[in-house]
Amino acid sequence: MKGNVGKSTETLRKNLIRILSEESVLADATDLLAYRNDASWFVGNPSIVVLPRSTEEVQKCMRYAYENDIAIVPRGSGTGLSGGTVPAEGAIIIDLSRMNKILELDKDNLTIKVQPGVITADIHSAVEKEGLFYPPDPASQGASTIGGNIACRAGGPRGVKYGTTKDYVLGLEVVVPPGNVIRYGGKVIKLSVGYEIGRLLVGSEGTLGIITEATLKLIPRPMYKKTMLISYSELAKATQTVSKLIASKIIPTTLELMDNETVRAIEQFKKAGYPTDADGLLLIECDGYKEKDVEEQIEIVINACKTLGATEIKIAENDQQAAQIWAGRRSMFAAYANAAPTVISEDVTVPRTKVPDIVKAIKEISAHYGIRVGIGGHVGDGNMHPNYMVDKRNKDEMERVEKACAEVAKAALEMGGVVSGEHGVGIAKAQYAMWQLGDLYVDYMKALKKVFDPKNLMNPGKLWIESGGEGK
Ligand SMILES: Cc1cc2nc3c(=O)[nH]c(=O)nc-3n(C[C@H](O)[C@H](O)[C@H](O)COP(=O)(O)OP(=O)(O)OC[C@H]3O[C@@H](n4cnc5c(N)ncnc54)[C@H](O)[C@@H]3O)c2cc1C
């Protein structure tokens, strides 16, 4: 998809400087380099980058782009793993990182109003100081923006108990083509008025509009938590523990899986103290408002893990030990990147009873194609991250990994799963999304996009493949 039809970059630059200011427009080749990709392996070619400071400035940029038939790509921090913010050729990138203010923390209504460029971890620290809690916790929380989280429906380890970003969005302000502002919801917890357009915008990956403000739900911060690291000599036993635990009617706060390949990559990179002889590790955390409740949960968890053959159960004795256990898991992606030039992180999600089957399928498919894979995932909600460690300069290996990714996606679909649990579709999963959703569903999505974006200029080339072709 071509994003910029016939405008020279110099004309664009001059016009956009007139609309914004010199320091809000980047057009140098070296500046643009940083905007060509995200954390996936896709690469694009923007014509220019703008950094607005207000909703009005976003509106002005969109009006200009729409009048001149130029594609627009919203961008948070570029930590996406699906190519969502990788620009169509010649597109204008609207970088929201300067709109990074927390506008209001309402302790009486348990809400927080933020601009889209606020870093996720800054929301955590602002609310936790007040005894409040914003549960969504993508592992990228130190870098990702809330706008990007909302646009992708980001999840994280705590999703198993508390849900994901989509469950905390109460209100949105969005700039939609050709430059209008629409508002949805607000501080109210309930809403039963008209179509929920805000819900449609959550997860729309920048294809319908640009989120310029969000009101998020907060809950009281749980006072007690316990963190455990549980080792298994067989990966299959670790995966079987997942449905056993859920069937015990315990929903832990986090239930993370790491296979031996992942454990070794982490230990090589971070030295988190993980046992490198474990074939599978579970990182389980339970929390609550009363110490006794947490102790009871822990007892049930320990019994379930022992029944399924856990070889070692380590319970963190203090916050420092818990932080060390988490430091290993949080460095997972960096550890893979340390182990191979290119990491392709997939995101299939299956019903929890199917976790052992999908893990087995990932291992078998990767072995068949001769691809090194590490599995880490939020298994408590059935969300698996097969992380393929490859080298994008190796054409043959890239062809094999593409086949492996596609087969894993198909396997997840056959198990009643979905092709993405939290990373979104972007470019990477456009074909798989079409397999999952089917032609009719995609036609409805296309019709909805036409209502918002009749010229198809909002982040074109994402979510589906225009040709509807089989190959990826
Ligand atoms: C090490 C690592 C760990 C990760 N862990 C997790 C995890 O645990 N859980 C998880 O869900 N994801 C995870 N991710 C993926 C990524 O961090 C998330 O998808 C995150 O939500 C992206 O935020 P961002 O600000 O970087 O968005 P970007 O990558 O900049 O953009 C992502 C998408 O959102 C759109 N967008 C951005 N801002 C706006 C806006 N204001 N309005 C409209 N559209 C917008 C973009 O156009 C693009 O389609 C991880 C990534 C890395 C690199």
PDBQT file of the ligand as one rigid body, heavy atoms in Angstrom, charges set to zero:
ROOT
HETATM    1  C1  LIG A 501       9.997  -6.999  25.497  1.00  0.00    +0.000 C 
HETATM    2  C2  LIG A 501       8.541  -6.894  25.109  1.00  0.00    +0.000 A 
HETATM    3  C3  LIG A 501       7.594  -7.438  25.949  1.00  0.00    +0.000 A 
HETATM    4  C4  LIG A 501       6.239  -7.342  25.624  1.00  0.00    +0.000 A 
HETATM    5  N1  LIG A 501       5.318  -7.870  26.484  1.00  0.00    +0.000 NA
HETATM    6  C5  LIG A 501       4.013  -7.739  26.209  1.00  0.00    +0.000 A 
HETATM    7  C6  LIG A 501       3.041  -8.277  27.108  1.00  0.00    +0.000 A 
HETATM    8  O1  LIG A 501       3.356  -8.865  28.140  1.00  0.00    +0.000 OA
HETATM    9  N2  LIG A 501       1.741  -8.115  26.778  1.00  0.00    +0.000 N 
HETATM   10  C7  LIG A 501       1.353  -7.468  25.639  1.00  0.00    +0.000 A 
HETATM   11  O2  LIG A 501       0.149  -7.331  25.408  1.00  0.00    +0.000 OA
HETATM   12  N3  LIG A 501       2.252  -6.967  24.770  1.00  0.00    +0.000 NA
HETATM   13  C8  LIG A 501       3.560  -7.080  25.030  1.00  0.00    +0.000 A 
HETATM   14  N4  LIG A 501       4.486  -6.572  24.153  1.00  0.00    +0.000 N 
HETATM   15  C9  LIG A 501       4.026  -5.932  22.908  1.00  0.00    +0.000 C 
HETATM   16  C10 LIG A 501       3.839  -4.384  22.999  1.00  0.00    +0.000 C 
HETATM   17  O3  LIG A 501       4.607  -3.831  24.036  1.00  0.00    +0.000 OA
HETATM   18  C11 LIG A 501       2.371  -4.021  23.179  1.00  0.00    +0.000 C 
HETATM   19  O4  LIG A 501       1.649  -4.390  22.014  1.00  0.00    +0.000 OA
HETATM   20  C12 LIG A 501       2.109  -2.534  23.479  1.00  0.00    +0.000 C 
HETATM   21  O5  LIG A 501       0.734  -2.381  23.733  1.00  0.00    +0.000 OA
HETATM   22  C13 LIG A 501       2.525  -1.591  22.346  1.00  0.00    +0.000 C 
HETATM   23  O6  LIG A 501       2.565  -0.272  22.858  1.00  0.00    +0.000 OA
HETATM   24  P1  LIG A 501       3.386   0.863  22.100  1.00  0.00    +0.000 P 
HETATM   25  O7  LIG A 501       3.128   2.150  22.798  1.00  0.00    +0.000 OA
HETATM   26  O8  LIG A 501       4.792   0.479  21.937  1.00  0.00    +0.000 OA
HETATM   27  O9  LIG A 501       2.627   0.859  20.700  1.00  0.00    +0.000 OA
HETATM   28  P2  LIG A 501       3.237   0.877  19.212  1.00  0.00    +0.000 P 
HETATM   29  O10 LIG A 501       4.079  -0.325  18.982  1.00  0.00    +0.000 OA
HETATM   30  O11 LIG A 501       3.822   2.195  18.938  1.00  0.00    +0.000 OA
HETATM   31  O12 LIG A 501       1.884   0.730  18.382  1.00  0.00    +0.000 OA
HETATM   32  C14 LIG A 501       1.134  -0.454  18.449  1.00  0.00    +0.000 C 
HETATM   33  C15 LIG A 501      -0.177  -0.267  17.661  1.00  0.00    +0.000 C 
HETATM   34  O13 LIG A 501      -1.008   0.683  18.311  1.00  0.00    +0.000 OA
HETATM   35  C16 LIG A 501      -1.309   1.784  17.432  1.00  0.00    +0.000 C 
HETATM   36  N5  LIG A 501      -1.310   2.979  18.283  1.00  0.00    +0.000 N 
HETATM   37  C17 LIG A 501      -0.333   3.405  19.122  1.00  0.00    +0.000 A 
HETATM   38  N6  LIG A 501      -0.734   4.508  19.775  1.00  0.00    +0.000 NA
HETATM   39  C18 LIG A 501      -1.991   4.788  19.337  1.00  0.00    +0.000 A 
HETATM   40  C19 LIG A 501      -2.943   5.813  19.621  1.00  0.00    +0.000 A 
HETATM   41  N7  LIG A 501      -2.713   6.772  20.526  1.00  0.00    +0.000 N 
HETATM   42  N8  LIG A 501      -4.135   5.794  18.967  1.00  0.00    +0.000 NA
HETATM   43  C20 LIG A 501      -4.419   4.829  18.060  1.00  0.00    +0.000 A 
HETATM   44  N9  LIG A 501      -3.556   3.834  17.754  1.00  0.00    +0.000 NA
HETATM   45  C21 LIG A 501      -2.358   3.819  18.387  1.00  0.00    +0.000 A 
HETATM   46  C22 LIG A 501      -0.220   1.761  16.377  1.00  0.00    +0.000 C 
HETATM   47  O14 LIG A 501      -0.663   2.330  15.156  1.00  0.00    +0.000 OA
HETATM   48  C23 LIG A 501       0.032   0.255  16.243  1.00  0.00    +0.000 C 
HETATM   49  O15 LIG A 501      -0.946  -0.322  15.399  1.00  0.00    +0.000 OA
HETATM   50  C24 LIG A 501       5.847  -6.680  24.427  1.00  0.00    +0.000 A 
HETATM   51  C25 LIG A 501       6.815  -6.133  23.590  1.00  0.00    +0.000 A 
HETATM   52  C26 LIG A 501       8.146  -6.244  23.916  1.00  0.00    +0.000 A 
HETATM   53  C27 LIG A 501       9.167  -5.637  22.995  1.00  0.00    +0.000 C 
ENDROOT
TORSDOF 0
